[in-house]
Amino acid sequence: MIVRSFNTRWLCGAVLALMLVVSFGIPVCAETGKPYTSLKLFVEVLEELEKNYVDEVDAETLIQNAIKGMVENLDPHSSFMPPEAFEDLQDDTKGEFSGIGIVITMKEGILTVVSPIEGTPAYAAGVFAGDIIVRIDGQSTKGMALWEAVSKMRGPRYEEVIITVIRENEPAPLEFSLKRDLIPMNSVRSAILKPGYGYLRVTNFRMNTHEEVQEHLEKLETDQQNLKGLVIDLRDNPGGLLDQAIKISDFFLDQGIIVSIKGRQEETAQAYKAHPGREDRKYPIVVLINGGSASASEIVAGALQDHSRALILGTTSFGKGSVQTVRPLKDGYGLKYTIARYYTPSGRSIQAKGIQPDIEVAYGMLETSSKKSSTFDRMLKEKDLQNSLASEETDDPATAEPPETSRQKQQQQETEQLHQDAQVRRALDILVSYGVFNKVNGN
């Protein structure tokens, strides 16, 4: 992430000079441009409210609210953060925190879910990307700052928070009662879909995600010495750190631009390039995306798509094509603001457009049996739960199932669930077909 510094003393000095002009008529500041006139007006309003508002007001709070409005009216991703919000932002990419597990944004002033985070209360309860949050614990979110909403949804583990959402094609608001839990820091998992074909799931881009990806890739490539194809799942991945997206893209590219960044200032312009890798990863790749794939996940998908390194499958991604920087301020405050737009290797800006899949496939679950089972038949039983207690009949060591066998069964269940996922299944079919056509053509 690019961080630029600038001198805030000028602004403080200008405000102080204008306060002197207003209060004492002393022409301290000689500049007469439009910004100076506006600052003078600001001080005049501040003084008027301090003196004559019906209730006593705190000048510091008024100034902070003015800064908040100034920054948040720029775009949905810029914000002025009080110390507690700034601390939470740093926890998002580093530490462990307790919450419900959703990434949110302000979309045209409306609190909107970018995506739920896999393995969290919100994900398990069925909160979807695109849901509009209208109330948190009964309080309307209208006019609520982004950091305030985040703060209300975080809290002590196992304590309940209720969110009310409006969802497209649902006639009435939906209410979710969620118990806060620790948000998982591990962002990568993998599986073998069938011999020779791997599956790599990346849920977000945190500080060490590229190291996790490398470990899982090496394991897949070792277990399947001749890896014939790979499915990279970036669905509902809300993004994260830019450098992680670049490093992960670099695993699969040997040359060329991964992403370029251009801002108003020339010094912000930068192009990040791929480097020849030590590993020979020539196997075909299918990348899965959907409307919850945003920011860093769009960088990866866009880079692999433009270099014809992967086929993109799913539905159009979120469309966040901007880069934010975070500037620490005094007294623990923070300023997050948009510094540049990023562009895919071919020069595409995906801002508000998203990555268009090469093959559009809607999400759905396939029926695995010719006889359609009932809802109750498909529900998980106690014995299916991880770490569930064994029945009394299996307490005998001679009949108890070894832990290794139990783990293998759990992995098998997870793989079977992936095979029921229509998008994963379509991706696997494409990879297998690619191998068949290569054989037909003598490659």
BELJO-V802749 format. One record per residue. NEAR is the number of other C-alpha atoms within 10 Angstrom. D_CENTER is the distance of its C-alpha to the mean C-alpha in whole Angstrom. Layout:
# BELJO-V802749
{{NEAR & D_CENTER} {NEAR & D_CENTER}}
This chain:
# BELJO-V802749
{{13 & 15} {15 & 18} {12 & 20} {11 & 23} {8 & 26} {7 & 28} {7 & 31} {9 & 31} {9 & 35} {10 & 35} {11 & 34} {11 & 35} {12 & 39} {17 & 39} {18 & 38} {15 & 41} {18 & 43} {25 & 42} {20 & 43} {15 & 46} {16 & 47} {16 & 47} {12 & 48} {9 & 51} {10 & 51} {12 & 51} {12 & 50} {13 & 48} {15 & 45} {8 & 47} {11 & 44} {8 & 44} {8 & 41} {9 & 39} {10 & 36} {16 & 39} {12 & 41} {11 & 37} {16 & 37} {19 & 41} {14 & 40} {17 & 37} {19 & 39} {16 & 42} {11 & 40} {15 & 39} {16 & 42} {11 & 43} {17 & 41} {16 & 42} {11 & 45} {10 & 46} {10 & 43} {8 & 44} {9 & 42} {10 & 42} {14 & 38} {10 & 36} {13 & 36} {9 & 33} {10 & 31} {14 & 32} {14 & 31} {14 & 28} {13 & 27} {12 & 29} {14 & 26} {18 & 23} {14 & 24} {13 & 25} {18 & 22} {19 & 20} {12 & 22} {12 & 21} {14 & 17} {18 & 14} {19 & 12} {22 & 16} {24 & 17} {26 & 20} {25 & 19} {18 & 22} {16 & 22} {14 & 21} {19 & 17} {21 & 17} {14 & 18} {18 & 15} {18 & 13} {11 & 14} {12 & 14} {15 & 10} {16 & 11} {13 & 14} {12 & 16} {12 & 16} {20 & 16} {19 & 17} {27 & 15} {28 & 14} {26 & 11} {23 & 9} {18 & 6} {22 & 9} {20 & 10} {19 & 14} {15 & 15} {9 & 19} {17 & 19} {17 & 18} {25 & 15} {23 & 13} {22 & 10} {26 & 7} {29 & 7} {27 & 9} {24 & 8} {20 & 11} {14 & 14} {21 & 14} {23 & 16} {24 & 14} {18 & 13} {14 & 17} {13 & 18} {10 & 17} {22 & 15} {20 & 13} {23 & 11} {22 & 13} {19 & 15} {24 & 16} {23 & 17} {19 & 21} {18 & 22} {18 & 21} {13 & 24} {11 & 26} {13 & 25} {13 & 24} {19 & 21} {12 & 23} {9 & 23} {14 & 21} {19 & 19} {24 & 15} {20 & 16} {15 & 18} {17 & 16} {19 & 14} {14 & 17} {13 & 19} {22 & 16} {21 & 17} {19 & 20} {14 & 22} {15 & 22} {14 & 23} {13 & 24} {18 & 23} {19 & 21} {16 & 22} {22 & 20} {21 & 21} {23 & 19} {18 & 21} {17 & 20} {11 & 21} {6 & 24} {8 & 25} {8 & 28} {10 & 27} {13 & 24} {15 & 23} {15 & 23} {16 & 21} {14 & 22} {21 & 20} {19 & 21} {23 & 19} {22 & 18} {19 & 17} {21 & 13} {15 & 13} {19 & 13} {14 & 14} {19 & 11} {20 & 14} {16 & 17} {20 & 19} {19 & 22} {19 & 25} {20 & 26} {13 & 29} {11 & 31} {17 & 30} {23 & 27} {24 & 23} {24 & 20} {20 & 17} {20 & 14} {23 & 11} {27 & 8} {28 & 6} {26 & 7} {20 & 10} {17 & 13} {15 & 15} {23 & 13} {23 & 15} {14 & 18} {15 & 17} {21 & 17} {15 & 20} {15 & 22} {20 & 21} {20 & 22} {12 & 25} {14 & 26} {22 & 25} {18 & 27} {11 & 30} {14 & 30} {16 & 30} {10 & 33} {13 & 33} {18 & 29} {19 & 29} {22 & 26} {24 & 22} {27 & 20} {21 & 16} {25 & 14} {26 & 10} {24 & 10} {28 & 8} {31 & 5} {28 & 2} {27 & 4} {21 & 6} {20 & 9} {21 & 11} {17 & 14} {23 & 12} {26 & 12} {21 & 15} {22 & 17} {19 & 15} {23 & 17} {24 & 20} {20 & 21} {23 & 22} {22 & 23} {16 & 26} {13 & 27} {16 & 26} {22 & 23} {27 & 19} {25 & 18} {21 & 20} {20 & 19} {18 & 22} {16 & 22} {10 & 25} {9 & 27} {8 & 28} {9 & 27} {16 & 23} {14 & 24} {14 & 23} {15 & 22} {16 & 21} {18 & 23} {18 & 23} {16 & 26} {13 & 28} {13 & 27} {8 & 29} {10 & 28} {10 & 30} {16 & 27} {12 & 28} {16 & 27} {20 & 26} {26 & 22} {26 & 20} {26 & 17} {26 & 15} {30 & 13} {27 & 12} {22 & 11} {27 & 8} {31 & 7} {28 & 6} {27 & 7} {26 & 8} {34 & 8} {26 & 10} {27 & 12} {25 & 13} {30 & 14} {28 & 16} {27 & 18} {24 & 19} {22 & 20} {17 & 22} {16 & 24} {12 & 25} {18 & 23} {22 & 21} {21 & 22} {25 & 19} {25 & 19} {24 & 17} {24 & 17} {20 & 15} {28 & 12} {28 & 10} {20 & 12} {25 & 10} {24 & 13} {22 & 13} {21 & 13} {19 & 13} {15 & 16} {22 & 16} {18 & 20} {15 & 22} {15 & 25} {8 & 28} {8 & 28} {13 & 25} {16 & 23} {21 & 20} {18 & 19} {20 & 16} {21 & 17} {17 & 16} {22 & 18} {20 & 18} {20 & 17} {25 & 16} {23 & 18} {25 & 18} {22 & 22} {15 & 24} {12 & 23} {17 & 21} {21 & 18} {23 & 16} {16 & 15} {12 & 16} {14 & 17} {23 & 14} {30 & 15} {20 & 18} {21 & 19} {16 & 22} {14 & 23} {15 & 22} {19 & 22} {11 & 21} {13 & 19} {11 & 22} {14 & 24} {14 & 27} {12 & 30} {12 & 32} {7 & 35} {6 & 38} {7 & 39} {10 & 36} {11 & 35} {8 & 35} {7 & 32} {8 & 34} {9 & 34} {9 & 31} {9 & 30} {9 & 29} {9 & 32} {11 & 32} {11 & 33} {12 & 30} {10 & 28} {10 & 27} {10 & 30} {9 & 32} {11 & 35} {12 & 38} {9 & 41} {8 & 44} {8 & 46} {12 & 43} {12 & 44} {9 & 47} {8 & 46} {8 & 48} {9 & 46} {13 & 42} {13 & 39} {10 & 38} {9 & 35} {9 & 34} {10 & 35} {13 & 33} {13 & 30} {11 & 31} {13 & 31} {15 & 28} {14 & 26} {15 & 29} {13 & 27} {13 & 24} {17 & 25} {13 & 27} {14 & 24} {19 & 22} {19 & 25} {15 & 25} {15 & 22} {18 & 23} {24 & 20} {27 & 21} {17 & 24} {17 & 25} {25 & 23} {23 & 25} {12 & 28} {17 & 27} {21 & 27} {18 & 31} {12 & 32} {15 & 31} {17 & 33} {13 & 36} {11 & 37} {11 & 37} {10 & 39} {9 & 41} {8 & 41} {7 & 42} {8 & 39}}
